[in-house]
Amino acid sequence: MHRPSRQHQHLIEKIASKESRAKAHNRKPGKRLKQWRKWAEAYKGLATQA
């Protein structure tokens, strides 16, 4: 089953978690975060549409 709104919400939570961990340890967030942001942007339109 394809659930864009659920996938979008999960990505937003992952991004927030990753950013907070990076900030707590004074490190850069990492390469995957850039990809997750790109996917979240792609799902944004589908999530609001569904």
Secondary structure as the mmCIF struct_conf table of DSSP 4:
data_model
#
loop_
_struct_conf.conf_type_id
_struct_conf.id
_struct_conf.beg_label_comp_id
_struct_conf.beg_label_asym_id
_struct_conf.beg_label_seq_id
_struct_conf.end_label_comp_id
_struct_conf.end_label_asym_id
_struct_conf.end_label_seq_id
HELX_RH_AL_P HELX_RH_AL_P1 PRO A 4 ALA A 24
TURN_TY1_P TURN_TY1_P1 HIS A 25 ASN A 26
HELX_RH_AL_P HELX_RH_AL_P2 LYS A 31 GLN A 49
#
